[in-house]
Amino acid sequence: MDDEAASLRAAMVRELHDLGAITSETLAGAVATVPRHLFAVDEPLKAAYAADQALVIKRDQDGTALSSLSATHIQVVMLEQAEIEPGMRVLEVGSGGYNAALIAELVGDTGAVVSVDIDAEIVERARTCLDAAGYEQVEVVQSDADAGVPEHAPFDRIIVTAGAWDIPSAWLDQLSEHGRIVVPLRMRGLTRSIAFDRADEGLVSDSYRLCGFVAMQGAGAYTERLIRVADGIGLRVDDQRQDFDINGLAAAVRSPGLEVWSGAAFDLPDELELFLATSTPEMAMLHGSKDLVEQGVFALSVTRGVPALVVGGSFAYRTKRPNQETGGFESGVFAHGPDAEAVAARYIDLLRRWASEHQRRGAARIRYRPMPSGTAKPSQGIVAKQLGAVEISWS
């Protein structure tokens, strides 16, 4: 089994190289070394070494995942963002064990790794797996990560492996002067792994990657609003103060849709969605059922969730169609409601602006500014959080 596991690890490293997830030889060496199957207890070897497969560790009574062993692909992407060097002190938030072992390989004998989790069962499991794999030096702590781990601070890197809605003050307090926080931050229904460095007024980043994680538990937990508009259609919103004309929107759903095309290329959907979702606080994530798509009420994009511009009792959302003149696909919108034309025009303007000015990887610069609790206000380019504000500018 050891030979087969080693062969599968080597194949996984090659795959991650080919995908562009691994770019450094030090990380490639760590992935080639750590026996991931010892952290994927009771899973087949091929599942343990599938680069894009997350493995659920624990579910609640309703079947919702509470903890998981993240896909190696996203783990190495975040570790590349972290740029960990030998001798560093690293705090991992969320304990699966495997990621902490990779970090231990990167920091070496002169570094230190602390992994914290709120769940005693997960902490015990991580401890057992790390010991079995030979990583006794990793410290595993049971605690609410919202408070960090002050007794082991300061940290040169804080790597968060759970979906966080905000950045607790303790993480900033426990970060070293030139430290970096890599965090899957949730913003208006989207999640991006953002590598934040210290700046004069908080944190700043130009490194962000698409990702998805189990939500944070404990004091940092946050429940987005799920607003039912009509049967099979709803909005997901993270601003608890935002009001909606539900009756008007329900009527709009039943009204004929207006179809408008931008003449602009549709490309890089994860970058485009971040641009759309953060361009105005009137954007919410629209989710619709396959039944409504099959009935011709909505376009296919709503089944995955799509940024929708919601104004009063009208809304518009993004779609696409084949168009070789725009490089393969063209972006457009469907709009519903009494002000469909005006809402569609605003959305089309955003699509054209994206295509002409920002259509590339890494066009966003993301800042996090701590603010007195509850004072941040959402506006164009600003996503309000409880403890601060996320400011996104595009170049």
Summary of the structure (lengths in Angstrom):
residues: 395
radius of gyration: 22.2
end to end distance: 50.9
largest distance: 65.9
contacts: 1314
relative contact order: 0.09
helix: 34%
strand: 33%
